[in-house]
């Protein structure tokens, strides 16, 4: 499970699986229209030698991964001792055009000359379509295979020693008893079928004559376009420029883009410096050029669940961009706020989640709640956090243009909604779904974010010379603060309530210990650092979850059942919540404890620096998606906090 290598340019996004194979292929949006999602759609790589073929996913290959340079170019090594072959892939998505490129180094490990035939297989279901209407055909005048459906076209090609592939085939898979065109390679030759329509795949062959203990290279690419003409134009650019030159240009682009992060990295503990930069690049790979910040493009969980994480939750996006804003990045935050403004409901709130094209994402939250009460199916913290983080962005740049573009269209409707969406009985924000999408409450976490957002909005109103709203929003925040101190601390458990809700005129309290309650109260200033409530809440969590120098992994909350690996644990360890504790330790000056948490996170990264959503307390394996963009953002944010603490 997980994607050890992710590659992208904001339009084309590719995920490489644990076998070194293409397993996610998004175009033209990051996180939308995955044309290669599913086990039958992995793009197989095969080696035929001495009369037999071996595919990289057949269990005979040991595969390892890394990002060896300060650029989003993945390096995969696959070694098969039995047949004496090693293959190295340097993989990239071109920084300027929609092309996936593989520089393939094939090494003959034996002390004898050998003929090695390399097979590259492609399988698409274009547009996530479940109807069998794709077409694949050989283009002799372009030395390429074309896969297309509607406004999506993919050109597959490659060269070895300057010559194109010497055999090809096109066929069917997954229907009418056909397993796939890759089976055509079993005898070392391809049949040369030129066209097929339906559920189609293709394969191409390169014949390499490699001396003893020597090697040869293959350059392979897939050019993506919204038309055959566009894809062919990109294909021509690669051939004219050479793939090697375009790989170098892509590496240069990433190093320039990383410049602000490189400045920050110089202040970071060398133990974390490389994974810090990798995390920043992985974050960038999950951001669409039109503003959406995708939670995760890893679709492996589709094998187990109804849906994947390839959506933009506004809250996740705001958390992801916060550390980028702190480092001085401007383009990605600006596009994200544009994205949120376009998706804003007329009543001033953001919905549950969105697709990368701005359309509403799937949801399980109803409009009708207990006692037939109507309320929008939202997580109010999403609106509040976007507003809060926008204010941080404005503070960094203080641009009149930002206020001009966003104050009337986004800030005012958001803050007006937050200031009026208040429960008459508790004085807290009205119930909405918690940030974990499970419970309908007025939560401590959401209250904290709404409080901070209204204070931030009041400052924006003053900058916009809107004094009436500045007073109104600050007054609403003050009222929420007073109500929170009245209702949200559990004196019996010495911890914050998860939340409260009014039923039949009575206030019901949820005493579940939730990490987000502690984090929200501290991070957004609802309860001051050093207050009895916050201090005792942290003491309670360390006792409840047995936190000490040897154990720091934390669940989201006690008895968290989501993908829980064993009834013997209170919940799986989450990278996000564990790093929240590190951020608190930095805030109170407990640097050694924060370093201990960060070292724990570092020990639970992949060889490429990829972080998952969850870690198993039983065997330390990754649970759910990997990478999770939010996990990487909290890691980056925590390391930035450590640099501030040093000053």
N, C-alpha and C positions, 0 to 999 in steps of 0.2 A: 504494500500500500504506500502511496505517496509518490512524489515526483522528485527524484534527486537533482534533476536539471530542469529549470524553466528558462525559456528564452522569449524575448518579445521586443517589439518596437512601438507598442501602442495601437497597432492595427492587426498585425499577425502575431499570434502567441502560440508557442509550441511547448508541450510537456514531454520530457523523455522519461520512460519508466525504468524500473529496476533492472530490466534486461538490456537497457541501452537503446530501446526502440521508441519511435514516435507513438505516443498514445493519446495526446491531446493536440488538436490542430484547429485553433480558433481564427476565424477571419470573416468579416473585416472588423469585428469588435472583439476586444479582449473580454472573454467570458460569455460571449454569445455566438451561437452557431459553431458548435464544436463538430467538425466534420470527421473526427476520428475517435469518437467516444465509444468504448466497448472493447471487450476481449477480442472479438472477431475483426476489429478494425486496427489493431496494432500493426505497424508497418514493419514487417519481418525483414531481418537481414540474414542471409544464408551463405555458407562457405561450402563449395563442392570441391573435394580433393580426394584423389585415389579411389574414385568410383563411388563415393558416398557424400551425402550432404548433411551438414550440421547447421541448425538454426540457433541463433543466439538465445532463444527462450526455451531450448530443449533440455536444459539442466546440466549440460556439459561445460558450460562456460562460467568462469569466475569474472565478475564484472565490478569495476570500481569507478568512482566518479570524483571530480573536483572542478572548481573554478580556479585555474592556476594563475590567472592574471587579473588585474584590476579592470576587468571588463566582463560583460555577461556573455562570455564564450565558454561553453562547457567542454570539459575534457573527459571522455569515457574510455576506459581500457577494458577490453574483453579478451580473455586468454583461455585457450582450450589446449590443455597439456596432451590430451589423447591424440589430437591430430597435428599438434605442433604448430599452431597458428596463433598469433596475437594481432588484434585489431585495435587501433586507436582512432577515436573520433574527436575532432575539434568541431563543435557545433555552434552555430550562431543564427540568429535572425538578423538580417541586414538592417542597419540603423536608419536607412533612408528609403528603401524600397521593400515591398512585401515579398521577401524571399527567405526561405529556410535553406541553410547551406551546411553540408557535412564534408569536411576535409578528412578523408579516410586513409589511414596509414595501415597497410597490410604487411605483416612481418612473417617471414618464413623462419621458424625456430629450429629447423632441422639442418643438418650438415649435408644437404643434397639439393640439387636444383629441382624445382617443382612447378607444376602448373596449378594455379589456384583460381577458381571461378567464383566471383563475388556476385551475389544476387541481391538486388534491392527491390522490395515489394511494397506496394502502396494500396491501401484500401480506404475508401471514403464512403460515407453516407452524407452527401452534400446537403448542407442546411439542416442537419439533424432530421432529415426526412425519413419517414418510415415507409414511404412508397418507393417502389423499385423503378425509378425513372432517371437515374444518372446515365451518363454516356462516357465511355473511355475509348480513345482511338489513337492509333499511331500516326504521327505527323512526319513523314519522310523528309520533307523539305526543311524541317526544323530540328531533326534528330531528337525527337521528344515524344512523350506520351501526354495527351490532353485528357483530363477528367473535367467534366463540366455538368452543371445543371443550373438553368436560369441565369441569374446574375452572379454566379460563382464559377470561376475557371481556374484550374491548377495545371501548370505545365511541369512535367517531371523530366529531368535530363541529367546528364553527367558526362564526364570525360575521364580517360586514363591515358597519360602520356600524350595529351592533346587530341586523342581519337575518341569518338562517341562510343556508347555501349554497342556491343556487336550483336546482341539478340534481345528480343522483347516478346511479350505476349500480353494479351488482354482477355479477361474472362469474367466469370460470375463467381459469387461466393454467398453462402448463407441462404440460397434458394435453389429449388429444383434439384436438390441433391449435390450441389457443387460446394466443395470445401473451400476452394480458392485457387487463384492462379499460381500461388507459390508452390502448389503441389506439382506444377508442370516442371519445376526445377529439380525434382528428385533424381532424374537421370543425368543432370548436368547440362541439359539443353532446354531451350524454350521453343514453343511450337510456332511462334510468329503470327499468332492471331492478331488481326489489325483493328477490329472494332467490336464493341458489344454495348448493349444498353440494358438497363435494369439495375440490379445490385452488382456493381462492377468493381473489379480490382485490376491491377496490372503488375508486371514484373519486368525488370531489365537486367542484363547480364554484362559483366566485365570479365575478360580473360586476362589474367596476369601471369607472366612467366618470370618467376622470382628465383634468382640464384640462391645457393646455400647461404644461410644466415644473413639474408639480405631482405629488402623490402621494396614495395611499390606503393603508389598513391592513386586514389580515385577521388575526383571532385564530383559531388552529387548535389543537386539542388531541386527545390520545388518553388516555382514562382506562382504567386497568387494574385488574381485580379478579379474585378467585377465584370469582366468580359474577356473573351478569348483574345481580343486585340491587346488589352492591357496586360494580361499575363504573358503573351508572346513578347511584348515590348520589354518587360522586366527580364524575361529569359534572354533576350538579345543583349540587354545591358550587361548581364553577368558574363555572357560569352565574349563580348567586346572588351570589357574591362578586365576579365579573368576573375575567377572566384577568389583567388588568393588576394588580389588587390582589394576586393570588396571586404574580405575578412579583416584586412589590416585597417581599412577605413572605419569599419565598425568598432574595432578595438580602440582606435583613436577617439571616436565619438564618445564611447563610454568613459574613457579617461578624462575627457573634457567635462562631461556631465557630472562626474564624480568630484570635481574640484572642490565644491563646498564641503562635501563629506570628508575629503582628504584632509582639509584643514582641521576639522573636528577630530579625525582619527589620530592626528599627531598628539592629541592630549589624552588619548585613551590607553589604558593598560595594554601592553603588547600582546597579552594572552587573548584579548578580545578584538584586537585591531582588524585582523583579516575577516572575521565573521561579522564585525560591524559593517565593513564595506560590502560584504556579500549581502547582508540583510538589506542595506540601502538599495542595492541593485535588484534584489528579488522584489522589494516593494515596488520599484519602478516597473518591473515586468508585469505587475498585476494592475497597472493603471492604464485605462483606455485613453486615447488621444482626445476624446470628447468629454473627459472629466470623470467618468465612473471609476471608482476604486473597488476592484473585485475582491471579495473575501478570500476566495481560493479558486484557482482554475484546475485544481486536481479533481478529476471526475471519478476516481476509483471508488468512492463511496456510493456511486450509482449502482454498484453490484449489491448493495445492502439496504439502500434507502430509496425513498420516492424521488428525491431530488438531490442536487449537489449544492455547492456553495458559490456557484458562479453568478453571483448577484452583487449589487452595490447596496449594502446597508449604510444609510447616511452616518450612523454612529461610528461604524467601523472605519468608514472613509475619513471621518474627522480625526479619529485617533491615529490613523495611519499617517495623515498629513501633518499632524502637529509636530513631530520631530523634524520633518522636512522643512517646515516653516521656521523652526528654531535654527536650522542650519543655513537659512537664507534662500531656499528654493522658492520661486515665485510662480512659474508657469503651471505646475501641477496643482497647487492650491487654487489658483485663479480659475482654472478649468473645472475643478471640482465644485466650487461655489456656483459657477455658472450652471453646472449640471443640477445642483440642488435647487437653484432658483427656478429652473425650467420645470422641475418636478413638484414644486410647492403647491399644496392644495389651496384653493381660493380662501379657505378659512384660516390659513396661516401655519399649517403643520405639514410635516413630511410623513409620508406613508411608510409602511413596514420595510419594504425593500424594492429595488428597481432593477430592471435589466440594463445592460450596458447601453442600449439605445434610448434609455429614458422611460420606457414603458414600465408599468407596474409589474413587479415580480409576484410570484406565487405567495399565498399567505394562508394561514389557518386561523387567523384572528377574526372573530365575528363582530358585526355592528351591534348585535343584541346580546345583552348580558343578563345576569340574574334579575329576576322580577321584571323581565321585559324592558330593562333599562337600556336606552340607546346611548352609545358612545362610539366615537370613531375607532377603528381597529388599529391603533397606533402604539408605538413605544415613544412616549413623550420625550424621553431623554435624547432621542435622535434629533428632534428639532432643536432642543436646547443646546446640545453639544455642537452642532453645526454653527449655531449662533455664537457660542462661546469661542470656538476656534477661529471663526472669522474675525472676532475682535482681537485675538492674538496676532492674526495676520495683519490686521490694520495697524496695530501697535508697532509691528516691525517696519512698516513702510509709510504709514501716515499719509497715504496718497489721497488727495481730494477726488481723484478719479474713482477710487474704490468706493467712497461714500456716494458719489454721484451715480454709480452703476448699481449699487446694492442697497442703499438705505431705504428708498421708497419701495422697491420691488421685493426685498427679502427681509431686511432687518425689522422694519416696522410691522409687517404682518406677523412675523414670527414672535416678536416680543409682545405685541398686543395679544396674541393668542395665549402665550405663557402667563401673562399678567392677569388674564381673566378666567383661565381654565383652572379654577380654584374650588375646592370642596367647601361648602358652606359650614359643615360641622367641624371638620378638622383644621381648616385653614391651610391645608397642604394642597399641592397639585392634585387634581382629580385622579382617580385610578386610571392606569393604562397598563399595558403589558410591560413586565420588567425586561431588563436588557438581555436576559437569557430566553425571552420569548415564551415563557411558560406560565407566569402567574399574573393575574389581574389585580393590582394593588396600587396604593400610593406608597411607593417604596422609598426607603431612605436614600438609595442611590439616585433615583430620578429627582427627588426633592433637592438633593445637593446640586445636581447639574442645572436644574431650573433656577435655583437661587443664584448661582454664579453667572448664568447666562443673562439674567435680568440686570444684575449689576454691570456686566460688560456692555449690555445694550444701552444702559443709561449713559455710560461714558461715550458710546457712539452717538447717542442723541445730542449730547453736549457738543461734540465735534461738529455735528450737523446743525447746530444752533436750534435744536428742537427742545427747548427747556421744559415745556409742559410734559412731554413724554419722558424726559429724563427724570423728572420728579415722580411721575406716575410709576415708572418701572422700578425705580429705586425703592419707593414706598411698598410696592408689591413684594420685592425681595425682602425687605425688613419684616413684613408680616409673615412671610414663609419662614424666615429665620426663627422668629418667636414661636411659631407653631411647631416647628421641628424640635425645638428644645423642650417643648411641652409633651410631645407625643412619641418621639422616635427612639428614646433610650430606654432599654429594659433594665431597670435597677436590680431585678432579681437575678438575671443571668449576667449582669455587668457587660452588656453588649448591646449594639444597636439592633432594633427590630428590623426584620427584612422589610416590613411595611405594615400599613394599616388599611382597613376598608370599613366603610359604614354600611351596616345591614340592619334593616328594621329600626333605624334610628340609633343603633348601638355601634360603638367603635370596636371592631375585632382586630386583634393584633397577631401578626405572624412572627413568632419568636425564632424561626429558623436562622441560624447564624450563616450569613452570606458575606463572602469576601467583598462583594461590590458595595455593601453597606459601609464597611470600614473605609474602603478606598474612596468612595464618593465623599463621605463626611470629611476626610482629611484633604483630599486633592482639591476639592472645590470650596474649602473654607467654611463648610456648614458648622463644623465643630472645630475650634482652634487646636492646633498642635500643642500638646501639653495639657489640654483639658482632661478632667477626670474621665469624662465619657469616652474620649478617643483612646486614652492610655489604657483604661481598663478593658476596652474592646479588643485591643491588640493583645493584651495579656490573656484574655479569654481564648482568642484564636490560637495562640501558641500552645496553650494547654489542650484545647479541644483536638487540634490536629498534630499534637506531639512534635512541635517544631523545636529543633535544637541544632547544634553544629553539624550533625551528621544527617539530618533529615529536614529538608526545607520545601519539598514539593507540596503544593496545595491544591485541593479541589475548588470548585466554584462555591460550594456550600455543603453543609453537612448532609449526608445521605443523598448525594447527587447520583441519580440513576442513569444519566445519559451515557450510554455505551460503557457503563461500569463493568469492569472485567471480572470482579469478584465481589460476592456479598461480604467478604471479610474486610473490605476497605470501605471508607466513607465516601469514596468517589475517586475517579481518576485524577491524576495531577494535571493541572492546566498551566501552560507556560505563562499566560496572561496574568492570572491571579497570583502566581508565585512571584512574578516580577513586580506586581503592585506592592508586595511586602518589601521588596528591595527598595522601591522608591520611598516608602515610608521610612525605612532605616536611614536612607540618605538624608531625608528631611530632618530627622532628630539627631543626626550626627553619629549614628552607629555604623561607621564606614566598614568595619570588619564584617559585620553581619550582612551588609549589602553585598560585599565582595563574595561572601560565601554563597549567597543566592545566585549571583551572576556566574560563578564558577559551576554551580549545579546546572544552570541553563546551558552553559558552554559544553558541559559533558553530555548533554542530551540533544546536540545538533548532529546532523548527518555530516558526511565527509565534505559536502559542498556548502555546509552552513545552513541547510534547510531546517526550519523549526516546524514542528507539528502543532496542531491544536492541543492535543492531550498526550500524556505519557502514561503507560501502564505501571501502576505501583507493584505489579507482580514480577514483570520481566523487563521493564524499561523500554518496551517496544513502543513505536508510534501508534497512536489511536486517532481515528478520523483522518482529516485531510492533512497533507503536508506538501507545499508550505501553506501555512495560514498567515495571511498578510498582517493581521493584527498582532500575532505573536512576534513577528519580526519588528513591528513598530514599537512594541513595548520594550523589546530588547534594546533597540536603538535609543529610545527615550531614557531608559535606565542608565545606559552608558553615558549619555549626555548629562544626565543628572550628576553622575560621578565627577565629571570634569568641572561642573559648576561648584561642587562641594570642595574641590581642591583649592579654589581661589581664596 
